[in-house]
Structures are given as C-alpha cells and as structure tokens.
Amino acid sequence: MSQDPWDVAGSAKPQPRVYFGQVFTDLFFCVLQKGVGKVPFDATQHRLDDRRTSIKMDLQPLASSGLNFAIQRDMIAESREWAGIVLPSIKALGIEPKAIDEAWVKAELVQTGQSYKRRDTGEEVQKTTFKFLAIYPDEAACEAAAASFFGNGPAEDEEDLAPMPDDEPTNGNGDKQREVAAKFLPALYSQAGGDLTEFSKLIAGNPLTSKYFDLNSPEVAELVASA
C-alpha cells in the first residue's frame, strides 16, 4: 500500500453510501397529474389505465450511526427505479416485496441514471435510490453487522448470517448461524398463512433457512405445534 497521499488520491474511487437500519413503507394507488404530481386514485374520476402505484420508502438509520433523520425515497412501482433496481434487490434477499416493510437491513444508495435540478441552486444532481444488500432478523443482528462493516466490532457482517458452503466446517460458528436462521422461521410461517406446503417452499427459497431447516427439523415442528 502506497504511503504517498498523491498516489492514493490518483486512484481513489467514491466510497459506497451504505446504511444500516429499519425500513418503513407506504403504498397507495394514484394517478400522475401534470403540475400536481401524485393524486390518490379515484375510480369514479380516473381511468383504470392511468392508475399507478405510489411507493414511499423511509430508511431509519440505527441509533448508533449518529444520523437523526430518515433517508426517504418516493417512487412509482411502474418505474425503472422500482422495477429495475429496488425490487430486484429485494427479491435477491429471498423475500417477498412486502416483507421489506419494517425489516432491518443493509442498503446502498445507487444512481438511477436520472438527474434533477435543485430548486435552490439549480445544480444538476444524480438521482439515487435504495439497493438492498442484506436483511437481518432483528435490531441486534443489524447492529452487529454495522459494527463489523464500519470496523467497530467483531467480524459479523451479513456474510456471517448466510449459509456456509458445504465444504466448510460448521463447528461453533455454524451453531450460531443456525440460531440466527431460526429467527426467520416464525415470519415465514406467518407469511405462509399456516399452510405447510407453502411454508416448506418459503424455507427452501430463503438463503438463511434452506441450509438448516425443512419440515422435519425440530425447530420447525415445534413452531407448527405451538401455532
């Protein structure tokens, strides 16, 4: 590693804008009116063909981050921003889109390819939106991942929450990962509506649970019996 700051500056790249926190969403049907913006859809006044889906997403950073404001993005589901960037990143986590609401996550702000002018300065700014990188079962797990990512804690980033490859030993750390994965089971069972066939599919389709569980697992059987 070079000790000359000019060498480092000459090859520097922008650091990714990564945040850890909890996501809150608000969705409703709307129409886009020129000069007004989003207006709630009214079937008695608006054509169905003009109906769009408004999505507002707020990411509230962890208290430990020192940030005392929510990062907000307002979009339309039928746009490239949602359909081409945000939605694929959610699906890559192995969850349904609605499961992102109130979830603890790691997210990066990425450019959408669009720009806008600031009203106060007229400066052209590149528009950014959320790209979700990881999801955590609770606030504590999110805090641990943030501490690792920013260098303030033990190595326990989102990779430590993912299933381990078959050719790696699972002694010790594997038990911990199983405990973390088990915390997702109640949410998946609720999402399945108590249907065991659907529950089995959700377990198999989630990268955090598929490594350790199926319908015959003791944790799964106990959850079903107590429901």
ChimeraX attribute file (.defattr): number of C-alpha atoms within 10 A of each C-alpha:
attribute: neighborCount
match mode: 1-to-1
recipient: residues
	/A:1	5
	/A:2	7
	/A:3	7
	/A:4	8
	/A:5	8
	/A:6	10
	/A:7	11
	/A:8	12
	/A:9	9
	/A:10	8
	/A:11	7
	/A:12	9
	/A:13	8
	/A:14	5
	/A:15	6
	/A:16	9
	/A:17	9
	/A:18	17
	/A:19	22
	/A:20	29
	/A:21	26
	/A:22	24
	/A:23	21
	/A:24	16
	/A:25	16
	/A:26	11
	/A:27	14
	/A:28	13
	/A:29	16
	/A:30	20
	/A:31	20
	/A:32	16
	/A:33	10
	/A:34	7
	/A:35	6
	/A:36	7
	/A:37	9
	/A:38	16
	/A:39	15
	/A:40	15
	/A:41	19
	/A:42	13
	/A:43	9
	/A:44	7
	/A:45	7
	/A:46	13
	/A:47	11
	/A:48	12
	/A:49	7
	/A:50	11
	/A:51	18
	/A:52	20
	/A:53	18
	/A:54	20
	/A:55	18
	/A:56	16
	/A:57	20
	/A:58	20
	/A:59	25
	/A:60	20
	/A:61	21
	/A:62	20
	/A:63	11
	/A:64	12
	/A:65	14
	/A:66	8
	/A:67	12
	/A:68	11
	/A:69	10
	/A:70	16
	/A:71	17
	/A:72	15
	/A:73	14
	/A:74	16
	/A:75	16
	/A:76	20
	/A:77	19
	/A:78	14
	/A:79	12
	/A:80	14
	/A:81	22
	/A:82	20
	/A:83	13
	/A:84	13
	/A:85	18
	/A:86	19
	/A:87	18
	/A:88	14
	/A:89	20
	/A:90	21
	/A:91	13
	/A:92	14
	/A:93	18
	/A:94	17
	/A:95	17
	/A:96	13
	/A:97	14
	/A:98	11
	/A:99	13
	/A:100	20
	/A:101	15
	/A:102	15
	/A:103	19
	/A:104	26
	/A:105	29
	/A:106	25
	/A:107	22
	/A:108	18
	/A:109	16
	/A:110	17
	/A:111	15
	/A:112	17
	/A:113	10
	/A:114	10
	/A:115	12
	/A:116	11
	/A:117	12
	/A:118	10
	/A:119	8
	/A:120	6
	/A:121	7
	/A:122	9
	/A:123	10
	/A:124	11
	/A:125	11
	/A:126	13
	/A:127	15
	/A:128	16
	/A:129	21
	/A:130	27
	/A:131	21
	/A:132	24
	/A:133	17
	/A:134	22
	/A:135	24
	/A:136	25
	/A:137	19
	/A:138	15
	/A:139	16
	/A:140	11
	/A:141	19
	/A:142	25
	/A:143	23
	/A:144	18
	/A:145	27
	/A:146	25
	/A:147	19
	/A:148	16
	/A:149	17
	/A:150	11
	/A:151	10
	/A:152	11
	/A:153	14
	/A:154	11
	/A:155	14
	/A:156	17
	/A:157	21
	/A:158	20
	/A:159	11
	/A:160	15
	/A:161	24
	/A:162	18
	/A:163	18
	/A:164	17
	/A:165	9
	/A:166	8
	/A:167	6
	/A:168	8
	/A:169	10
	/A:170	15
	/A:171	8
	/A:172	8
	/A:173	13
	/A:174	17
	/A:175	12
	/A:176	14
	/A:177	20
	/A:178	19
	/A:179	14
	/A:180	20
	/A:181	23
	/A:182	18
	/A:183	15
	/A:184	17
	/A:185	22
	/A:186	14
	/A:187	13
	/A:188	21
	/A:189	21
	/A:190	12
	/A:191	16
	/A:192	17
	/A:193	11
	/A:194	13
	/A:195	12
	/A:196	13
	/A:197	10
	/A:198	15
	/A:199	22
	/A:200	19
	/A:201	15
	/A:202	22
	/A:203	24
	/A:204	18
	/A:205	14
	/A:206	19
	/A:207	18
	/A:208	27
	/A:209	23
	/A:210	16
	/A:211	18
	/A:212	19
	/A:213	19
	/A:214	18
	/A:215	16
	/A:216	10
	/A:217	10
	/A:218	11
	/A:219	15
	/A:220	19
	/A:221	12
	/A:222	11
	/A:223	12
	/A:224	16
	/A:225	8
	/A:226	6
	/A:227	9
